[in-house]
Amino acid sequence: MEPTTQTPPAAPPDQQESRTKPLPSTERDFRNRPSRTASPGFRIAIIIGVVVLLLAAFFVYRYVSSYESTDDAQVDGHINSISTRIAGNVVKLNVQDNQYVQPGTVLFEIDPADYRVAYERAKADFDDAQAAAVAAGVNIPITSVSTTSQVSSSEADVASARAGISAARQQFEAAKAQRDQAEANNVKAQNDLGRYKQLVDKQEISQQQYDQAVAAARASDAAVQAARAMADAAQSQVTQAQGKLAQAEANWRNAQTAPKQMQVMRSRAASAEAEVQRKKADLDQAQLNLGYTKVVSPVAGVVSDRTVEVGQNVAPGQELMKIIPLNDVWITANLKETQLREMKVGQPVTLEVDANGRKYHGKVDSIAGASGARFSLLPPENATGNYVKVVQRIPVKIVLDPGENKDQSLRPGMSVTPKVWIRQ
């Protein structure tokens, strides 16, 4: 067998090229040798890197310029101040600080004894006013019937009195005629008596005839007196009948006031009804005051800043605690005026809350009508010679999307970092 000879492996092309190329013998030759950076592959890599950096810078700029953000933002919400509408002594306290309550929960109670007594008094006054009003209403038809009967009766009395005057005058005239007749008969009888006396003195007639003439003269004189008395009585009857007529006419004129009397009765009835309404209002107020002895929560929320204690005397309008409704909160972001150029209502917002690190979603609800400085206690006055322009901040209201605060973990005053996406 012939011995086998092993051939060495072929060197890489670059090593082969380096072996074929002579090594630089001087420093000048070393400097003039070709550089790797001058190769086409390296240049392509540089171009690709620059393009990638430009694209990254473009997308970073696009992302940064697509939203406006601020760290001057916080959670806002309603703060319901609880006070009492009546004065009194607190006898029972049903809640403590930071306790969650539902609408209608009794927070504390005021001693109701005085207000219960006032309610009973008002109820009694109302019942009394109702009874008086009923009586006044019943008097109206009674008065109507009475006045109508009075008018009819007075008219009949006037007619009767006038008829009585006519009859009395007729009787008076008849009495006067009888008186005149009696006086005429008396004159004849007296004249006859005179003549009989002369004859009896001459004894031309008997004494009996003379006595008859005397008796006839006396009877005639008595008849005259009686006729005169009857005439005077008839005249008195005329005067009496005239008095009755005057009284009947007065009663008739009084009866003519029946419409006024009815108006007065109706006015009294209306006044009684008004009194009933006034007493009803007093009763309602007393009932309300009795109900106000139990102070209830108007909304669902957390009890905060409680200052009331059992035994404390409270007055109307005195703030005793606050109720914070956690189901109705929003975000107030005080953005710079330069950040509002492209901001509009309805733009989406991403919210990051410092307290829990969670992210929430919402939208721009509205933009305030003035800068925050205008609502301060001492608004700045820029009409001065040393005016320095300061970038103002405008409050922007951001509302949460439905269901974002289901756990009600957000509290008014919490710090929030919002991002308002002005470009999508």
Helices and strands as residue ranges (DSSP letters): H 13-20, H 27-31, G 36-38, H 40-64, E 67-69, E 73-77, E 80-83, E 88-93, E 100-101, E 106-110, H 113-201, H 207-255, H 258-291, E 294-296, E 301-304, E 313-314, E 319-324, E 329-336, G 337-340, E 348-353, E 359-367, G 372-375, E 393-400, E 416-421
